[in-house]
Amino acid sequence: MEKTSIDSLAATLIEALPRELGSLKADAESNLRAALAGGLKRLDLVTREEFEVQQAVLARTREKLESLEARLKELDG
């Protein structure tokens, strides 16, 4: 996940905190950003581009497999 997305998510969550927390909000914001970044890193996510490339590879592989299965069926038939 991009840093700007993490910052945006952290800012949204911090805005939900009560204003009475005052200076604690700044500490909470930096801790929340660090926690979000660490948690998302452990999820082993891929980018949209990587996902789409793998999706295309899988589609081509399926087409080739179907073609080979049809050819095998013709040879057996």
Residue pairs with C-beta under 8 A, 6 or more apart in sequence:
1 37
1 40
1 45
3 37
6 33
6 36
6 37
6 40
7 33
9 36
10 29
10 32
10 33
10 36
11 29
13 32
14 25
14 28
14 29
14 32
17 25
17 28
21 28
46 54
